[in-house]
Amino acid sequence: MHYIAHIVISAVLHALIYLAIWKALQFATLGQVLGILAVVLLVVIVSGLAWHFLTNRRGRP
């Protein structure tokens, strides 16, 4: 069941990120775009690691 919740949350987060990027691109300079992409990449990495650790703690160490 929590897989469904994860998929839904992930889809919503991605939609918000894409919307934010699209809006920002309309008014952003190249430096701002690169900064936004760096932040998004950081968020994706951190959330991916957090999800990995949270799901793996229950099963194997």
N, CA, C and O atoms as a GROMACS GRO file, in nm:
protein
  244
    1MET      N    1   0.083  -0.121   0.000
    1MET     CA    2   0.000   0.000   0.000
    1MET      C    3   0.086   0.126   0.000
    1MET      O    4   0.053   0.225  -0.065
    2HIS      N    5   0.199   0.120   0.074
    2HIS     CA    6   0.281   0.241   0.080
    2HIS      C    7   0.351   0.268  -0.053
    2HIS      O    8   0.400   0.378  -0.076
    3TYR      N    9   0.356   0.166  -0.142
    3TYR     CA   10   0.411   0.190  -0.275
    3TYR      C   11   0.322   0.286  -0.353
    3TYR      O   12   0.371   0.374  -0.423
    4ILE      N   13   0.190   0.267  -0.341
    4ILE     CA   14   0.095   0.355  -0.409
    4ILE      C   15   0.110   0.498  -0.358
    4ILE      O   16   0.114   0.593  -0.436
    5ALA      N   17   0.119   0.512  -0.226
    5ALA     CA   18   0.137   0.645  -0.167
    5ALA      C   19   0.266   0.709  -0.217
    5ALA      O   20   0.269   0.828  -0.247
    6HIS      N   21   0.372   0.629  -0.225
    6HIS     CA   22   0.500   0.682  -0.272
    6HIS      C   23   0.491   0.730  -0.416
    6HIS      O   24   0.544   0.835  -0.450
    7ILE      N   25   0.423   0.652  -0.501
    7ILE     CA   26   0.407   0.689  -0.641
    7ILE      C   27   0.328   0.819  -0.654
    7ILE      O   28   0.364   0.907  -0.732
    8VAL      N   29   0.219   0.830  -0.577
    8VAL     CA   30   0.136   0.951  -0.582
    8VAL      C   31   0.215   1.072  -0.535
    8VAL      O   32   0.215   1.176  -0.602
    9ILE      N   33   0.282   1.060  -0.420
    9ILE     CA   34   0.361   1.171  -0.366
    9ILE      C   35   0.470   1.211  -0.465
    9ILE      O   36   0.494   1.329  -0.488
   10SER      N   37   0.537   1.111  -0.522
   10SER     CA   38   0.644   1.136  -0.617
   10SER      C   39   0.591   1.210  -0.740
   10SER      O   40   0.654   1.304  -0.789
   11ALA      N   41   0.476   1.167  -0.790
   11ALA     CA   42   0.416   1.231  -0.908
   11ALA      C   43   0.381   1.377  -0.879
   11ALA      O   44   0.406   1.465  -0.962
   12VAL      N   45   0.323   1.402  -0.762
   12VAL     CA   46   0.286   1.538  -0.724
   12VAL      C   47   0.411   1.626  -0.712
   12VAL      O   48   0.413   1.738  -0.761
   13LEU      N   49   0.514   1.574  -0.645
   13LEU     CA   50   0.638   1.650  -0.628
   13LEU      C   51   0.700   1.681  -0.764
   13LEU      O   52   0.746   1.793  -0.786
   14HIS      N   53   0.704   1.583  -0.854
   14HIS     CA   54   0.761   1.607  -0.986
   14HIS      C   55   0.681   1.710  -1.063
   14HIS      O   56   0.739   1.795  -1.131
   15ALA      N   57   0.550   1.705  -1.054
   15ALA     CA   58   0.466   1.803  -1.122
   15ALA      C   59   0.495   1.943  -1.070
   15ALA      O   60   0.505   2.038  -1.148
   16LEU      N   61   0.508   1.957  -0.937
   16LEU     CA   62   0.538   2.088  -0.878
   16LEU      C   63   0.675   2.137  -0.920
   16LEU      O   64   0.693   2.255  -0.950
   17ILE      N   65   0.774   2.046  -0.923
   17ILE     CA   66   0.909   2.083  -0.964
   17ILE      C   67   0.909   2.130  -1.110
   17ILE      O   68   0.968   2.233  -1.141
   18TYR      N   69   0.844   2.054  -1.198
   18TYR     CA   70   0.841   2.092  -1.339
   18TYR      C   71   0.768   2.224  -1.360
   18TYR      O   72   0.810   2.306  -1.442
   19LEU      N   73   0.660   2.245  -1.287
   19LEU     CA   74   0.586   2.370  -1.297
   19LEU      C   75   0.673   2.487  -1.250
   19LEU      O   76   0.675   2.592  -1.314
   20ALA      N   77   0.744   2.467  -1.139
   20ALA     CA   78   0.832   2.572  -1.086
   20ALA      C   79   0.943   2.604  -1.186
   20ALA      O   80   0.976   2.720  -1.207
   21ILE      N   81   1.002   2.500  -1.245
   21ILE     CA   82   1.108   2.521  -1.344
   21ILE      C   83   1.054   2.594  -1.466
   21ILE      O   84   1.117   2.688  -1.515
   22TRP      N   85   0.939   2.553  -1.515
   22TRP     CA   86   0.880   2.615  -1.633
   22TRP      C   87   0.850   2.762  -1.608
   22TRP      O   88   0.878   2.847  -1.693
   23LYS      N   89   0.793   2.793  -1.490
   23LYS     CA   90   0.766   2.932  -1.455
   23LYS      C   91   0.896   3.010  -1.443
   23LYS      O   92   0.906   3.123  -1.491
   24ALA      N   93   0.996   2.950  -1.377
   24ALA     CA   94   1.123   3.019  -1.356
   24ALA      C   95   1.194   3.045  -1.488
   24ALA      O   96   1.256   3.150  -1.506
   25LEU      N   97   1.185   2.951  -1.581
   25LEU     CA   98   1.253   2.965  -1.709
   25LEU      C   99   1.200   3.084  -1.789
   25LEU      O  100   1.273   3.143  -1.869
   26GLN      N  101   1.076   3.120  -1.766
   26GLN     CA  102   1.018   3.233  -1.839
   26GLN      C  103   1.082   3.366  -1.798
   26GLN      O  104   1.084   3.461  -1.876
   27PHE      N  105   1.135   3.371  -1.675
   27PHE     CA  106   1.189   3.497  -1.624
   27PHE      C  107   1.335   3.487  -1.582
   27PHE      O  108   1.392   3.583  -1.529
   28ALA      N  109   1.396   3.369  -1.604
   28ALA     CA  110   1.528   3.345  -1.546
   28ALA      C  111   1.641   3.370  -1.645
   28ALA      O  112   1.624   3.359  -1.766
   29THR      N  113   1.758   3.405  -1.589
   29THR     CA  114   1.881   3.410  -1.667
   29THR      C  115   1.945   3.272  -1.660
   29THR      O  116   1.899   3.185  -1.588
   30LEU      N  117   2.053   3.253  -1.736
   30LEU     CA  118   2.120   3.123  -1.739
   30LEU      C  119   2.171   3.084  -1.601
   30LEU      O  120   2.160   2.969  -1.561
   31GLY      N  121   2.228   3.180  -1.529
   31GLY     CA  122   2.280   3.153  -1.395
   31GLY      C  123   2.170   3.106  -1.301
   31GLY      O  124   2.190   3.014  -1.222
   32GLN      N  125   2.053   3.169  -1.310
   32GLN     CA  126   1.941   3.129  -1.225
   32GLN      C  127   1.892   2.989  -1.261
   32GLN      O  128   1.860   2.910  -1.172
   33VAL      N  129   1.888   2.958  -1.390
   33VAL     CA  130   1.846   2.825  -1.434
   33VAL      C  131   1.940   2.719  -1.379
   33VAL      O  132   1.896   2.615  -1.329
   34LEU      N  133   2.072   2.745  -1.389
   34LEU     CA  134   2.170   2.648  -1.338
   34LEU      C  135   2.156   2.633  -1.187
   34LEU      O  136   2.170   2.522  -1.135
   35GLY      N  137   2.129   2.742  -1.117
   35GLY     CA  138   2.109   2.736  -0.972
   35GLY      C  139   1.986   2.652  -0.938
   35GLY      O  140   1.990   2.571  -0.845
   36ILE      N  141   1.877   2.673  -1.012
   36ILE     CA  142   1.754   2.597  -0.989
   36ILE      C  143   1.778   2.448  -1.015
   36ILE      O  144   1.735   2.364  -0.937
   37LEU      N  145   1.847   2.417  -1.125
   37LEU     CA  146   1.874   2.277  -1.156
   37LEU      C  147   1.961   2.213  -1.049
   37LEU      O  148   1.941   2.096  -1.014
   38ALA      N  149   2.059   2.288  -0.996
   38ALA     CA  150   2.145   2.236  -0.889
   38ALA      C  151   2.062   2.205  -0.765
   38ALA      O  152   2.081   2.101  -0.702
   39VAL      N  153   1.970   2.295  -0.730
   39VAL     CA  154   1.884   2.274  -0.613
   39VAL      C  155   1.794   2.152  -0.634
   39VAL      O  156   1.780   2.070  -0.544
   40VAL      N  157   1.734   2.141  -0.753
   40VAL     CA  158   1.646   2.027  -0.783
   40VAL      C  159   1.725   1.896  -0.774
   40VAL      O  160   1.676   1.798  -0.717
   41LEU      N  161   1.846   1.896  -0.831
   41LEU     CA  162   1.929   1.776  -0.827
   41LEU      C  163   1.961   1.738  -0.684
   41LEU      O  164   1.957   1.620  -0.647
   42LEU      N  165   1.994   1.838  -0.602
   42LEU     CA  166   2.025   1.813  -0.461
   42LEU      C  167   1.904   1.754  -0.389
   42LEU      O  168   1.917   1.658  -0.312
   43VAL      N  169   1.785   1.811  -0.414
   43VAL     CA  170   1.662   1.762  -0.351
   43VAL      C  171   1.634   1.617  -0.392
   43VAL      O  172   1.598   1.534  -0.309
   44VAL      N  173   1.652   1.588  -0.521
   44VAL     CA  174   1.627   1.452  -0.571
   44VAL      C  175   1.723   1.353  -0.506
   44VAL      O  176   1.682   1.244  -0.465
   45ILE      N  177   1.852   1.391  -0.496
   45ILE     CA  178   1.952   1.302  -0.435
   45ILE      C  179   1.920   1.279  -0.288
   45ILE      O  180   1.921   1.165  -0.241
   46VAL      N  181   1.892   1.387  -0.215
   46VAL     CA  182   1.864   1.375  -0.071
   46VAL      C  183   1.738   1.292  -0.046
   46VAL      O  184   1.738   1.205   0.040
   47SER      N  185   1.632   1.320  -0.122
   47SER     CA  186   1.507   1.245  -0.103
   47SER      C  187   1.525   1.099  -0.143
   47SER      O  188   1.468   1.010  -0.080
   48GLY      N  189   1.604   1.074  -0.247
   48GLY     CA  190   1.631   0.937  -0.289
   48GLY      C  191   1.707   0.860  -0.182
   48GLY      O  192   1.675   0.744  -0.153
   49LEU      N  193   1.808   0.924  -0.123
   49LEU     CA  194   1.885   0.860  -0.016
   49LEU      C  195   1.798   0.836   0.106
   49LEU      O  196   1.804   0.730   0.167
   50ALA      N  197   1.716   0.935   0.141
   50ALA     CA  198   1.628   0.922   0.258
   50ALA      C  199   1.531   0.806   0.236
   50ALA      O  200   1.512   0.724   0.326
   51TRP      N  201   1.470   0.798   0.117
   51TRP     CA  202   1.377   0.691   0.086
   51TRP      C  203   1.448   0.556   0.092
   51TRP      O  204   1.394   0.459   0.144
   52HIS      N  205   1.571   0.551   0.039
   52HIS     CA  206   1.650   0.428   0.038
   52HIS      C  207   1.676   0.380   0.180
   52HIS      O  208   1.658   0.262   0.210
   53PHE      N  209   1.719   0.471   0.268
   53PHE     CA  210   1.750   0.433   0.405
   53PHE      C  211   1.623   0.396   0.482
   53PHE      O  212   1.624   0.301   0.561
   54LEU      N  213   1.514   0.469   0.460
   54LEU     CA  214   1.389   0.440   0.531
   54LEU      C  215   1.332   0.304   0.492
   54LEU      O  216   1.280   0.232   0.578
   55THR      N  217   1.340   0.270   0.365
   55THR     CA  218   1.282   0.143   0.320
   55THR      C  219   1.374   0.026   0.352
   55THR      O  220   1.325  -0.085   0.377
   56ASN      N  221   1.505   0.047   0.353
   56ASN     CA  222   1.598  -0.064   0.376
   56ASN      C  223   1.614  -0.098   0.523
   56ASN      O  224   1.655  -0.209   0.557
   57ARG      N  225   1.582  -0.003   0.612
   57ARG     CA  226   1.600  -0.028   0.754
   57ARG      C  227   1.507  -0.140   0.802
   57ARG      O  228   1.543  -0.216   0.893
   58ARG      N  229   1.389  -0.151   0.741
   58ARG     CA  230   1.291  -0.251   0.784
   58ARG      C  231   1.338  -0.392   0.745
   58ARG      O  232   1.320  -0.486   0.823
   59GLY      N  233   1.396  -0.406   0.627
   59GLY     CA  234   1.438  -0.538   0.580
   59GLY      C  235   1.577  -0.574   0.628
   59GLY      O  236   1.597  -0.605   0.746
   60ARG      N  237   1.671  -0.572   0.537
   60ARG     CA  238   1.808  -0.607   0.575
   60ARG      C  239   1.882  -0.482   0.623
   60ARG      O  240   1.842  -0.370   0.589
   61PRO      N  241   1.989  -0.501   0.701
   61PRO     CA  242   2.061  -0.385   0.754
   61PRO      C  243   2.138  -0.308   0.647
   61PRO      O  244   2.203  -0.208   0.678
   0.00000   0.00000   0.00000
